[in-house]
Amino acid sequence: MHQSFLDHAERRYLKMALALCAAAIALYLWHDPRSPPNGGTWLGYTLGGIGAALILWLTALGIRKRSYASALGTVQGWVSAHVYLGLSLIVVATLHAGFQFGWNIHTLSYALMVVVIVSGLVGVVLYRRFPEQMSRNRAQQTQAGMLEEIGELDARALRIAKQLPPEFDAALRANMIGTHIGGGARAILSARDRSEVALPGAPPVGNAGQGRMLEWLGGQLSRSADPERSRLINDLLSIVGARRVLLRRLQRDARMRGWLEAWLYLHVPVTFALLGALIAHVVSVFLYW
């Protein structure tokens, strides 16, 4: 049975994260420095060292995911630790700072850490939902396979159109040309269908979900008095209907992949910014404190 990375090893890393938070809180409450709590006390240095070590270790997940021959635990275990120990950083770093914040590199490091953690939580939601949904949506087909099937449907439709008046061939070709999958970031992330079609004797109009093309074919069918012509138009309706299903699957697939890539474009650069700020924070502490 499939086990989520959140449940890995009976939630071992959740227990470790809770134990770390409990120990940090207990030490903070027990600690009684002469000055207000801050990162310059022995406890502040201790928690700061733990927090810095955790940040450096957690960023190593990207390396571990690409080290297929590594024996340093499973990728699922690393992801589980990444999530739970990453969340514990909020407690550790806040107590390290002693709730002392200002307009300086130290607070910038803290703010970037919070952004990384929050974006990480978004990533947890996305990666728990989308991979399974993508698998169901693809129905054991690849993106290339779905595109190939659409091409085969188009070829069948054009062969049928040769047995009908020329406007059918023109309408079908216009439908193929006007079909849009993907586009800009907004179109991809919303799975918005921007397809158009220029039907015979009419200007281009929106054709989201192949709706306008199906409507036109339905009108041609309702006006047909020839049984053979009606049969051929019915075949075209079935083909365009199957085409619509595949296009919707491709658009949903692009939307989910787009959200996962958009998350990476936020999470990874901010993580590197955090590493830079962390180095500046540590160097400034040892030089000027």
Beta strands, then each sheet from edge to edge (+ up, - down):
strand 1: 196-197
strand 2: 205-206
sheet 1: 1+ 2-
end
